[in-house]
C-alpha cells in the first residue's frame, strides 16, 4: 500500500537523538515497548508491545494497535471490548527505543482487560511483618465479562 508509513533505518546517533528522522529501535524479536497514557490526565493506562506493523497501523489509522505476544497477532485495542484508544499523540524517547501513545479511550474507558481504567490499579506496599502486599487504588469501570463476551 503506497500510504503505509515508512520508518527510517537507524544510522547516526546524533540524528536519532537530536534529529527529525523517525527510526524506531525494535529489539531482536522485532518489538518495541509502548507506554500508553491518558491524553488529558497523563495517567499511565497500560504497557504493551508493538511490532513494525502495529506501529505503522497506529500511525496510519490514529487508533492504537499492538502486538499480542501470547496470540502472536496484531491486537487492535477495543476491537472486542469497545474501549478503542484514539491516538492524540505519538512520542518516542531520546534514543527511539520506547513509544508513548497519548490516547482518549472510548466506551467504558477501561484500558485493562480486568475492567479497570488503567492496568496499574494496584499499589505495592509494605504490610505487616515485612510482607509485601498489593493495595487497590482504583475501582472497576466495567465488568470484564461484559467487555469480552462479544
GUVO-42805 format. One record per residue (C-alpha): residue in one letter; x, y, z; residue number from 1. Coordinates in Angstrom, 2 decimals. Layout:
BEGIN
[site 'A'; [X; Y; Z]; NUM],
...
This chain:
BEGIN
[site 'X'; [0.00; 0.00; 0.00]; 1],
[site 'X'; [1.50; 3.33; -1.02]; 2],
[site 'X'; [0.28; 5.24; 2.03]; 3],
[site 'X'; [1.97; 2.88; 4.51]; 4],
[site 'X'; [4.25; 4.73; 6.93]; 5],
[site 'X'; [7.94; 4.19; 6.27]; 6],
[site 'X'; [10.38; 4.14; 9.17]; 7],
[site 'X'; [13.97; 5.19; 8.54]; 8],
[site 'X'; [16.96; 2.95; 9.12]; 9],
[site 'X'; [18.96; 3.64; 12.26]; 10],
[site 'X'; [22.28; 5.15; 11.35]; 11],
[site 'X'; [23.65; 8.21; 13.06]; 12],
[site 'X'; [23.21; 8.66; 16.84]; 13],
[site 'X'; [23.07; 12.44; 16.50]; 14],
[site 'X'; [20.17; 12.16; 14.07]; 15],
[site 'X'; [18.48; 9.50; 16.24]; 16],
[site 'X'; [18.77; 11.55; 19.43]; 17],
[site 'X'; [18.54; 15.13; 18.15]; 18],
[site 'X'; [17.17; 14.98; 14.61]; 19],
[site 'X'; [13.76; 14.71; 13.00]; 20],
[site 'X'; [14.13; 11.27; 11.42]; 21],
[site 'X'; [11.91; 8.61; 12.99]; 22],
[site 'X'; [13.88; 5.36; 13.20]; 23],
[site 'X'; [12.43; 3.21; 15.98]; 24],
[site 'X'; [14.70; 0.62; 17.62]; 25],
[site 'X'; [12.94; -2.72; 17.50]; 26],
[site 'X'; [14.51; -5.45; 19.64]; 27],
[site 'X'; [15.80; -8.82; 18.39]; 28],
[site 'X'; [12.19; -10.12; 18.38]; 29],
[site 'X'; [11.09; -7.18; 16.22]; 30],
[site 'X'; [9.29; -5.47; 19.11]; 31],
[site 'X'; [9.35; -2.06; 20.77]; 32],
[site 'X'; [7.79; -1.29; 24.18]; 33],
[site 'X'; [4.84; 1.09; 24.23]; 34],
[site 'X'; [3.58; 3.03; 27.24]; 35],
[site 'X'; [0.02; 4.28; 26.78]; 36],
[site 'X'; [-1.18; 7.28; 28.77]; 37],
[site 'X'; [-4.40; 9.24; 29.07]; 38],
[site 'X'; [-4.05; 12.31; 26.84]; 39],
[site 'X'; [-5.94; 14.51; 29.29]; 40],
[site 'X'; [-4.57; 13.44; 32.69]; 41],
[site 'X'; [-1.22; 11.92; 31.77]; 42],
[site 'X'; [-2.05; 8.82; 33.83]; 43],
[site 'X'; [-0.39; 5.61; 32.65]; 44],
[site 'X'; [-3.09; 3.33; 31.28]; 45],
[site 'X'; [-1.14; 0.33; 30.06]; 46],
[site 'X'; [2.07; -1.14; 28.74]; 47],
[site 'X'; [2.19; -3.28; 25.61]; 48],
[site 'X'; [4.47; -4.23; 22.73]; 49],
[site 'X'; [4.36; -3.11; 19.11]; 50],
[site 'X'; [5.98; -4.60; 16.05]; 51],
[site 'X'; [6.57; -2.55; 12.90]; 52],
[site 'X'; [3.12; -3.45; 11.50]; 53],
[site 'X'; [1.34; -2.42; 14.72]; 54],
[site 'X'; [3.25; 0.85; 14.87]; 55],
[site 'X'; [2.58; 1.57; 11.19]; 56],
[site 'X'; [-1.15; 0.83; 11.61]; 57],
[site 'X'; [-1.28; 3.09; 14.66]; 58],
[site 'X'; [0.38; 5.93; 12.74]; 59],
[site 'X'; [-1.82; 5.36; 9.68]; 60],
[site 'X'; [-5.21; 4.95; 11.41]; 61],
[site 'X'; [-4.89; 7.04; 14.56]; 62],
[site 'X'; [-6.20; 4.10; 16.61]; 63],
[site 'X'; [-3.93; 2.11; 18.94]; 64],
[site 'X'; [-2.76; -1.23; 17.63]; 65],
[site 'X'; [-0.36; -3.50; 19.48]; 66],
[site 'X'; [1.35; -6.86; 19.00]; 67],
[site 'X'; [-0.02; -9.65; 21.18]; 68],
[site 'X'; [2.88; -11.91; 22.13]; 69],
[site 'X'; [0.55; -14.56; 23.57]; 70],
[site 'X'; [-1.69; -14.71; 20.49]; 71],
[site 'X'; [1.12; -13.83; 18.05]; 72],
[site 'X'; [-1.03; -11.41; 16.08]; 73],
[site 'X'; [-1.96; -7.73; 15.84]; 74],
[site 'X'; [-4.19; -6.60; 18.66]; 75],
[site 'X'; [-6.43; -3.67; 17.80]; 76],
[site 'X'; [-7.30; -2.22; 21.18]; 77],
[site 'X'; [-11.06; -2.07; 21.69]; 78],
[site 'X'; [-11.89; -4.36; 18.78]; 79],
[site 'X'; [-13.85; -6.66; 21.10]; 80],
[site 'X'; [-14.34; -4.56; 24.25]; 81],
[site 'X'; [-15.39; -1.32; 22.58]; 82],
[site 'X'; [-12.67; 0.52; 24.53]; 83],
[site 'X'; [-10.79; 1.68; 21.45]; 84],
[site 'X'; [-7.95; 4.10; 22.01]; 85],
[site 'X'; [-7.96; 7.15; 19.75]; 86],
[site 'X'; [-4.39; 8.37; 19.45]; 87],
[site 'X'; [-3.96; 12.05; 20.23]; 88],
[site 'X'; [-0.17; 11.99; 20.00]; 89],
[site 'X'; [2.67; 9.52; 19.43]; 90],
[site 'X'; [6.00; 10.21; 21.08]; 91],
[site 'X'; [9.31; 8.41; 21.31]; 92],
[site 'X'; [12.12; 8.72; 23.83]; 93],
[site 'X'; [15.58; 10.16; 23.15]; 94],
[site 'X'; [17.08; 7.03; 21.60]; 95],
[site 'X'; [13.82; 5.91; 19.98]; 96],
[site 'X'; [13.58; 2.55; 21.74]; 97],
[site 'X'; [10.26; 3.22; 23.51]; 98],
[site 'X'; [6.96; 4.54; 22.16]; 99],
[site 'X'; [4.45; 6.59; 24.15]; 100],
[site 'X'; [0.87; 6.87; 22.98]; 101],
[site 'X'; [-1.29; 9.65; 24.39]; 102],
[site 'X'; [-4.87; 8.44; 23.89]; 103],
[site 'X'; [-8.54; 9.01; 24.54]; 104],
[site 'X'; [-10.37; 5.80; 25.48]; 105],
[site 'X'; [-13.85; 5.10; 24.08]; 106],
[site 'X'; [-16.69; 3.10; 25.59]; 107],
[site 'X'; [-16.43; 2.28; 29.27]; 108],
[site 'X'; [-12.97; 3.85; 29.47]; 109],
[site 'X'; [-11.44; 0.54; 30.57]; 110],
[site 'X'; [-7.94; 0.10; 29.17]; 111],
[site 'X'; [-7.35; -3.01; 31.27]; 112],
[site 'X'; [-8.83; -6.39; 30.37]; 113],
[site 'X'; [-9.86; -6.69; 34.03]; 114],
[site 'X'; [-12.25; -3.74; 33.63]; 115],
[site 'X'; [-10.10; -1.05; 35.22]; 116],
[site 'X'; [-9.37; 2.33; 33.64]; 117],
[site 'X'; [-5.65; 1.56; 33.94]; 118],
[site 'X'; [-3.71; -1.71; 34.11]; 119],
[site 'X'; [-1.88; -0.11; 37.03]; 120],
[site 'X'; [-4.77; -0.37; 39.51]; 121],
[site 'X'; [-2.77; -1.70; 42.48]; 122],
[site 'X'; [-0.01; -0.19; 44.54]; 123],
[site 'X'; [2.86; -2.22; 46.02]; 124],
[site 'X'; [3.09; -1.63; 49.78]; 125],
[site 'X'; [4.93; -2.97; 52.77]; 126],
[site 'X'; [2.45; -4.72; 55.04]; 127],
[site 'X'; [2.70; -6.35; 58.42]; 128],
[site 'X'; [5.73; -8.48; 59.29]; 129],
[site 'X'; [7.59; -7.26; 56.21]; 130],
[site 'X'; [5.12; -8.90; 53.82]; 131],
[site 'X'; [4.85; -7.02; 50.53]; 132],
[site 'X'; [1.20; -6.64; 49.54]; 133],
[site 'X'; [-0.91; -5.09; 46.80]; 134],
[site 'X'; [-3.46; -2.41; 47.62]; 135],
[site 'X'; [-6.19; -1.47; 45.14]; 136],
[site 'X'; [-6.08; 2.17; 44.05]; 137],
[site 'X'; [-8.97; 2.16; 41.53]; 138],
[site 'X'; [-12.50; 0.86; 41.21]; 139],
[site 'X'; [-13.52; -1.14; 38.16]; 140],
[site 'X'; [-15.20; 0.92; 35.46]; 141],
[site 'X'; [-16.59; -2.12; 33.63]; 142],
[site 'X'; [-17.31; -5.79; 34.17]; 143],
[site 'X'; [-14.70; -7.75; 32.19]; 144],
[site 'X'; [-17.29; -10.43; 31.36]; 145],
[site 'X'; [-19.39; -7.74; 29.66]; 146],
[site 'X'; [-16.39; -6.30; 27.81]; 147],
[site 'X'; [-15.27; -9.59; 26.33]; 148],
[site 'X'; [-18.49; -11.55; 25.88]; 149],
[site 'X'; [-18.88; -10.48; 22.25]; 150],
